[in-house]
Amino acid sequence: MSHDMFPSASRELSDKREQLTPDATAAFKAFSKAAFADGALPAKMKELIAVAVAHVTQCPYCIRGHTAGALRKGATEQEIMEAIWVASEMRAGAAYAHSNLALDAMNEYAARHPAKG
């Protein structure tokens, strides 16, 4: 990662965050542990979901961390890439679906400003 934009995660930064906000840090760690525990969805699937979401939110830390987590939970490289493609389709699909807003705005504009001629 580019250190200028995204400093590498380090023990020093993690310790500083915990020192500044110990209660919030502990609550976040507990929440994260619970969210990624085996449940109705197995932990491996949760990590694959996290990989996909990380690509949509474009968080480099999450991409790296959850890709490694998915591999640790037994995901294959192919499963990880398929999860990324699902995320890509959802991101593109959202732009496609939201084009209805632009089409509606164009229709509203045309109704208020009829073409002359």
C-alpha positions in Angstrom: 0.0 0.0 0.0 1.1 3.5 -0.6 2.3 4.8 2.8 1.4 8.4 1.8 -2.3 7.6 1.4 -2.7 4.5 3.5 -0.2 3.8 6.2 0.4 0.1 6.8 -1.5 -1.3 9.8 0.8 -1.5 12.7 0.8 -2.5 16.4 1.8 1.1 17.2 -1.3 2.5 15.4 -3.6 -0.1 16.9 -2.3 0.5 20.4 -2.8 4.3 20.0 -6.4 3.8 18.8 -7.1 1.5 21.8 -5.4 4.0 24.2 -7.5 6.9 22.9 -10.8 5.0 22.9 -10.5 1.8 25.0 -14.2 1.2 25.4 -15.1 1.8 21.8 -12.2 -0.3 20.6 -13.2 -3.2 22.9 -16.8 -3.0 21.8 -15.8 -3.0 18.1 -13.5 -6.0 18.6 -16.4 -7.9 20.4 -18.8 -6.9 17.6 -16.4 -8.0 14.9 -15.8 -11.3 16.6 -19.5 -12.0 17.0 -20.3 -10.9 13.4 -17.7 -13.3 11.9 -18.3 -16.3 14.2 -19.9 -19.4 12.7 -23.7 -19.2 12.9 -26.4 -19.7 10.3 -23.7 -18.7 7.9 -20.3 -20.4 8.2 -17.3 -18.1 9.0 -15.8 -18.8 5.5 -19.0 -17.5 3.8 -18.9 -14.4 6.0 -15.3 -13.7 5.0 -16.3 -14.0 1.3 -19.1 -11.6 1.9 -16.7 -9.3 3.6 -14.3 -9.5 0.6 -17.1 -8.6 -1.7 -18.3 -5.7 0.5 -14.7 -4.4 0.9 -14.4 -4.1 -2.9 -17.7 -2.2 -3.1 -16.6 0.2 -0.2 -13.1 0.2 -1.7 -11.4 -0.1 1.7 -7.8 -1.3 1.1 -7.4 -2.5 4.7 -10.6 -4.5 4.5 -9.7 -6.0 1.1 -6.3 -7.2 2.4 -7.6 -8.3 5.8 -10.7 -10.2 4.7 -8.9 -11.8 1.7 -6.4 -13.2 4.2 -9.2 -14.1 6.5 -11.1 -15.9 3.7 -8.0 -17.9 2.8 -7.5 -18.8 6.5 -11.1 -20.0 6.7 -10.5 -22.3 3.7 -11.7 -20.2 0.8 -10.1 -20.8 -2.5 -8.6 -18.1 -4.8 -11.4 -18.9 -7.3 -14.1 -18.4 -4.6 -12.5 -15.1 -3.6 -12.5 -13.9 -7.3 -16.1 -15.0 -7.8 -17.1 -13.0 -4.7 -15.3 -10.0 -6.2 -17.1 -10.4 -9.5 -20.4 -10.5 -7.6 -19.5 -7.3 -6.0 -18.5 -5.8 -9.3 -21.9 -6.8 -10.8 -23.7 -5.3 -7.9 -21.8 -2.0 -8.2 -22.4 -1.8 -11.9 -26.0 -2.9 -11.4 -26.6 -0.1 -9.0 -25.5 2.4 -11.5 -27.7 0.8 -14.2 -30.7 0.8 -11.9 -30.1 4.3 -10.7 -30.2 5.5 -14.3 -34.0 5.6 -13.8 -33.4 8.7 -11.7 -31.6 10.4 -14.6 -34.3 9.3 -17.0 -37.0 10.6 -14.7 -35.2 13.9 -14.3 -34.9 14.2 -18.1 -38.7 13.5 -18.5 -39.5 16.1 -15.9 -37.3 18.6 -17.6 -38.8 17.9 -21.0 -42.3 18.3 -19.5 -41.4 21.8 -18.1 -39.5 22.8 -21.2 -41.2 21.5 -24.3 -39.1 21.4 -27.4 -39.7 24.3 -29.7 -39.9 23.8 -33.4 
